[in-house]
Amino acid sequence: MRKEMKSGPFIFFCLVAALWIGCQNHSGKERNGDTLPDTSSAVDSETRSGMDTECSDTDTVEGEFTADPVVITDRNWPENHGEADLCLWKDDRLAAFSFTIDDNTAPEHEWWIARGNEYGFRFTWFVVSGSIGTAWGGSWGDFIELFSLGHDVQSHTVTHLSGELDITAEYADSKAAIEEGVPGAKVLTLAYPGGEGSELNDVEVASEYYIGARGTYGANNPADNIQYMLTNSISGSFNLSELENTYSSLPALLNSESGHYRGWQCMHFHQVAADEASILEGFDYLGNNEDDFWVGLYREIILYARERDTAKLEVVSASENRIVLRLRDQMNDALFDLPLTIKVRVDNEWDNIVVEQCGEAIEYQTQWHNGNQYLLLPVVPDRGLVTVHP
C-alpha cells in the first residue's frame, strides 16, 4: 500500500558506571536505526528468475559481515535509482522521544488515555507487579485496557526493591507476572527503581532478562552511543529552552549545531497534576513537530536502535524494472523483530509499485524530495530479500 507522507544519580548508577562500560550488552558501541494490485501475471522474467531465492534465510549468507556504521547526519537522500539508505529512526524521523510512567499510577490512567487519544501518542507503563490490587497499583484489567489501546506494559520490579526478594527474583518474577497478567505483552525492558534500596540494582543481572533498562540520569541519549542497559531519562519536566545545546533540551534534538542532534529523549513521570500545564506544553511541542519526532514506545525504540546498530543493508541488484535489497542484523531474531525503515530511490516514472519481502506485501510510504521519488520501506532484518518493482 502506498501512503503519501510529507517531505522534508540515583547514586548507585555512578557506582556501576565503570562496570557498565566494560560489560554492557551494546553490540553497536563501536559505531559513532489499499490492497496492493495483483501483478503476478505481469512480473518480468528477471523477477521470476529470482523468486526461488527471495525467501531464503539471509542469516545463511556465507561469511561474516560488518555492520554499517551509524553516522549522525541530516536526512540522507540517495541520488540515483536503486540506491538505498537505512534510516536512523523509524519513518526517517530526525529524532526519537518516549513517554514512560512509573509505579502503576492507576488514578491517573484516564488522564493519560485522554492525552494519548488527543495527540496520537502511545505511552509505556513501568509496572510494579506486586502492587497490583491496590488503589495506586490498579488491576490487571486496567493494564489490559491500556495495552489494548496501543500502550505498553513493562517491568519496574516486583516490590520496587522494598521487599525481601533478591535482585534476580525482583527482575525475573516481575517480567513473568506481567506477561501472564497482560496477555500478549512482551516484557523486554526494565526501569530500575530509585530511592531506598536502589543500590541493589544490578546491570549485569538485568541484562540476563531484558534487552534494555532505563535509569534516571537526566540527559538526552545520543543516537550513536546509547547505553542500552542504563539509558538516560529525564524526570517529568520538559526543557524547551532556546539554548538548544543544553544536555536535556528537547529542541536540541532538532538542531544540527547541537551535540544532541538526532538523539533520543526519554522522559519518566509519576504524578502529573502539579505540572499539568508545563507537561502539556511539551505535548504541544511534540505535536507541532510530528514530522521530525518519532514518539515511540520505550521497548520499540530499544529494539529499533539495537537492530540498526548491528545491521547491514545491501542493494543486491538494481535494474530498470526491479530492485532487490537485503537487510541483516546481528541480533537474536526471536526477540528483535521490529521493522527498520529503508529509504530507496526509485525512478520517477514508476507507478503502482509493488514491494514484497519473502512473497509478503509490504505497506510503504512515498516521499517526493527535490523532484525525486522515494519509498520508505518497513523491513524486518533476516526475513528474506526485499523486491521492489512497478
ABEGO torsion letter per residue (X at the ends): XBBBBBBXXBAAAAAAAAAAAAABBBAAAABXXXBBBBAAAABBAAAAAAAAAAABBAAABBEBBBBBBBBBBBBBBBABBGBBBBBABBGGBABBBBBBBBGGGAAAAAAAAAAAAAAGBBBBBBBBAAABGBAAAEBAAAAAAAAAAGBBBBBAEAAGGABABBAAAAAAAAAAAAAAABBGBBBABBBBBBEBGAAABBAAAAAAABABBBBABBBBBBAABBBAABBBBBBGBBBABABAABAABAAAAABAABAABGBBBBBBBBBAAAAAAAAAAAAAAAAAAAAABBBBBAAAAAAAAAAAAABBBBBABBBAABBBBBBBBABBAAABABBBBBBBBBBAABBGBBBBBGGBBBBBBBBBBGGBBBBBBBBBBGAEBBBBBX
